[in-house]
């Protein structure tokens, strides 16, 4: 099983994979030239077993548009995706729209969740109900959850929820 973590730089994709991977993840994080944090320049890959010897591969998509040529290759064969929205980002909805547009075939083909991250440092940012309304205005009905990507329990909860959606969704063509 292959699960994608999609979202802008700094939303928590690499952090989430590090939090739950059973093995040290393969990471391509390097210091960002324009910000004071790390950024992924290819992808992050981790693995976790979610019961019954079922390995789940976790792929963190690089968030910068300049790496968009990688997105279709990494998306191929994905069974589900977590779209991370950084609550501290000044244009959360614009960023979310960009990823939903770029991954529209994935969103149409597999179960997806929208995850609001970093809300602990952005207490006035839009909450889940506002994101649900925004998605509905785009004709999308996706679950929206706030979670801390540093917290292994939160990430495991998200993966368990996504796994349940995958198992209960009728078969459809995969991207």
Order of alpha helices (4+ residues) and beta strands (2+ residues): beta-alpha-beta-beta-beta-beta-alpha-beta-alpha-alpha-beta-alpha-beta-alpha
